[in-house]
Amino acid sequence: MNSTLESATSRDGTWIAFERTGRGPAVILIGGAFNDRGTVGGLASALAPHAMAIAYDRRGRGQSAASTDYAIERELEDLAAVIEAIGEPASVFGHSSGGVLALAAAAQRLPLRNLAVYEPTFVVDTSRPRPGRDLADRVQALVAEGKRDDAAALFLAEAVALPPEMIHGMRTSGAWAYFSGLANSLPFDLAVCGSGMELPAQRLASISVPTLVLNGGNTAPWLAAASRAVAEVVPGAVHRVIEGQDHGVLQQPAALRDVLVEFFS
């Protein structure tokens, strides 16, 4: 199915690239850390027979312009600019920290028709350590020094809570260049998730759009707990488990297609 590459200009002048695939009601897809619009491209193709899927590069990724203003407000303004460029209210799907951003957009009363999030990255239990509150500053400092490999590894260790041996394996793999190449955008993910990645229960309780919260049946315990916690505090939210899946569900878009098409229809 053909796609068209377009752009929107955010409030601060930052150029945001987005891609439309398919026709029908608009569904905006938001990736998380180490993601650009290509990461959600498979899901866009899966949804395109049923909707107009919009995949966009968050600032500092892909073909969107870079920025050093690491504030969630800038990312919300970027999303608002994409919605304005589309010309209609949109459904939104967010994965990981992209889900956290989508929840913030709903709480901010952006013109969303409904909202689905997959494993938003809040730390709500003791199954993993909570990241240091200065993690964003430390990652940003490494990026500023040009130490992208170290910035990516630090993020994976503290924000994602991966064990050292797994990070070592990633760093010695052929795919590591992709991770380090997107390290400059990691301060945005940390700004979106907030200091300590704590659940903003009061803010989430103000969400009024229909909301679906998903997690994989094989995912890490802390991500499953976060998904349940979000569903408990967002009024009227529905929680569903996608059996056989984990945090890498975007690599298996068919696992999400039916549940999202049903919810967004």
C-alpha positions in Angstrom: 0.0 0.0 0.0 1.4 3.4 -1.0 2.6 5.8 1.7 3.1 9.6 1.5 5.8 11.5 3.4 4.7 14.8 4.8 5.7 17.3 7.5 4.3 19.4 10.3 5.9 22.4 12.0 5.8 22.3 15.8 5.2 25.4 17.9 8.9 26.0 18.4 9.6 25.7 14.7 10.9 22.1 14.8 10.2 20.2 11.6 8.4 16.9 12.2 8.2 14.2 9.5 5.3 11.9 9.3 4.0 9.2 6.9 0.4 8.3 5.9 -0.5 4.8 4.9 -4.0 3.7 4.0 -7.4 5.5 4.1 -10.0 5.9 6.7 -10.1 7.3 10.3 -6.7 8.6 11.4 -4.6 6.5 13.8 -1.3 8.0 15.0 1.4 5.5 16.0 4.0 6.6 18.5 7.2 4.6 19.1 9.2 4.6 22.3 12.9 4.8 23.0 15.3 3.7 20.2 12.3 4.0 17.8 11.7 6.1 14.7 8.7 5.9 12.4 10.2 2.9 10.7 9.8 0.9 13.9 6.1 1.3 13.7 6.0 0.9 10.0 4.9 -2.8 10.1 2.0 -1.9 12.4 1.1 1.0 10.0 0.9 -1.5 7.1 -1.1 -3.9 9.2 -3.7 -1.2 10.1 -3.8 0.5 6.7 -6.6 -1.7 5.2 -8.8 -0.4 8.1 -7.5 3.1 8.8 -5.2 5.9 7.8 -2.1 5.0 9.8 0.2 7.9 10.7 3.7 7.1 11.7 5.9 10.0 12.7 9.5 10.6 13.7 9.6 12.1 17.1 12.0 15.1 17.3 15.6 14.1 17.0 14.9 10.9 15.1 14.7 9.8 11.5 13.8 12.8 9.3 12.5 15.1 12.0 14.7 18.0 13.2 16.8 17.7 16.3 16.3 19.8 19.4 18.0 20.3 22.8 14.8 21.3 24.6 14.2 18.1 26.6 10.7 18.9 27.8 7.5 16.8 27.5 5.7 20.0 26.5 7.7 20.1 23.2 6.8 16.5 22.4 3.1 17.3 23.1 3.4 20.3 20.8 4.9 18.0 18.1 2.0 15.6 18.4 -0.5 18.5 18.3 1.2 19.7 15.1 0.8 16.3 13.5 -2.9 16.2 14.4 -3.4 19.7 13.0 -1.7 18.7 9.8 -3.9 15.7 9.4 -6.9 17.9 9.8 -9.0 15.8 12.1 -9.1 14.3 15.6 -7.1 11.0 15.7 -7.0 7.8 17.6 -3.5 7.3 19.1 -1.5 4.1 19.8 1.7 4.5 21.9 4.3 1.8 22.6 6.5 2.0 25.7 7.6 5.6 26.4 5.5 6.5 23.3 2.5 5.2 25.4 3.5 7.5 28.2 3.5 10.4 25.8 0.1 9.3 24.4 -1.3 9.3 28.0 0.1 12.7 28.6 -1.5 14.0 25.4 -4.9 12.6 26.5 -4.6 14.2 29.9 -3.6 17.5 28.2 -6.9 17.3 26.2 -5.3 17.1 22.7 -8.1 16.2 20.2 -7.9 12.4 20.5 -10.9 10.2 19.6 -9.5 7.3 21.7 -6.3 5.9 23.0 -4.4 2.6 23.2 -1.1 2.1 24.9 1.2 -0.9 25.1 3.4 -1.3 28.2 3.8 2.3 29.3 7.1 2.5 31.1 6.3 3.4 34.7 8.0 1.7 37.7 5.2 0.8 40.1 6.5 -2.2 42.0 9.7 -3.6 43.5 10.4 -6.2 40.8 13.2 -4.0 39.5 15.3 -1.0 40.8 13.9 2.5 40.2 16.2 4.6 38.0 18.2 7.4 39.6 16.4 10.7 39.5 19.5 12.3 37.9 19.5 9.7 35.1 18.3 12.2 32.5 21.1 14.6 33.3 23.7 11.8 33.1 22.4 10.5 29.8 22.3 14.1 28.4 25.9 14.7 29.6 27.1 11.6 27.8 25.3 12.6 24.6 26.8 16.1 24.8 30.3 14.6 25.1 29.7 12.5 22.0 29.6 9.3 24.0 26.5 7.8 22.4 27.5 4.2 23.0 27.8 4.9 26.8 24.6 6.9 26.8 22.6 4.1 25.2 24.1 1.5 27.6 23.4 3.7 30.6 19.8 4.1 29.5 19.3 0.4 28.9 20.8 -0.4 32.4 18.8 2.1 34.5 15.7 3.0 32.5 15.1 -0.5 31.0 16.7 -2.5 33.8 18.5 -4.9 31.4 21.2 -7.0 33.0 24.9 -6.2 32.2 25.5 -9.4 30.2 22.5 -8.6 27.9 23.8 -5.0 27.3 27.2 -6.4 26.6 25.8 -8.8 24.0 23.9 -5.9 22.4 27.0 -3.7 22.3 28.9 -6.5 20.4 26.1 -7.2 17.9 25.7 -5.7 14.5 22.5 -4.0 15.6 24.3 -1.8 18.2 24.9 1.0 15.7 21.2 1.5 15.4 20.9 1.9 19.2 23.8 4.3 19.6 22.6 6.3 16.5 19.4 7.2 18.3 21.1 7.9 21.7 20.7 11.6 21.2 16.9 11.2 21.5 17.0 9.3 24.8 16.8 12.5 27.0 13.3 13.1 25.4 12.2 9.6 26.5 13.4 10.4 30.0 11.7 13.8 30.0 8.5 12.1 28.9 8.6 9.4 31.6 9.6 11.8 34.4 12.0 11.7 37.2 12.2 8.2 38.6 9.6 6.9 36.0 6.8 7.3 38.6 3.2 6.8 37.8 1.4 10.2 37.6 -1.8 8.9 39.0 -3.5 12.2 39.4 -2.8 13.3 35.9 -3.9 9.9 34.4 -7.2 10.1 36.4 -8.1 13.2 34.4 -8.2 11.3 31.1 -11.7 11.2 29.6 -11.2 9.5 26.2 -11.8 5.8 25.8 -8.6 4.0 26.7 -7.2 0.5 26.1 -4.1 -0.7 28.0 -2.2 -3.7 26.6 0.7 -5.8 27.7 2.3 -9.0 26.5 1.8 -12.3 28.4 5.5 -12.9 28.2 6.7 -9.4 29.2 8.9 -8.3 32.1 6.9 -8.3 35.4 7.5 -4.5 36.0 6.0 -3.7 32.6 2.9 -5.9 33.2 2.5 -4.2 36.6 2.7 -0.8 35.1 0.1 -1.7 32.5 -2.3 -2.9 35.1 -1.7 0.2 37.3 -2.4 2.5 34.3 -5.7 0.7 33.6 -6.7 1.0 37.2 -6.3 4.8 37.4 -7.5 5.9 34.0 -11.3 6.2 34.3 -13.1 3.4 32.3 -9.9 2.0 30.9 -9.9 -1.6 29.5 -6.9 -3.8 30.2 -6.0 -6.7 27.9 -3.1 -9.2 27.7 -1.7 -10.2 24.4 -0.6 -13.8 25.0 2.7 -14.9 23.7 4.1 -11.4 23.3 6.6 -9.2 25.1 7.9 -5.7 24.9 9.1 -6.4 21.3 5.5 -6.7 20.0 6.1 -4.1 17.2 8.1 -6.8 15.5 4.9 -8.9 15.4 2.3 -6.4 14.2 -0.3 -9.0 13.4 -0.5 -9.7 17.2 -1.8 -6.1 17.6 -3.8 -5.7 14.5 -7.2 -7.2 15.4 -7.4 -5.8 18.9 -6.5 -2.3 17.7 -8.9 -2.5 14.7 -11.7 -3.6 17.0 -11.0 -0.8 19.5 -10.5 2.0 17.0 -13.5 1.1 14.9 
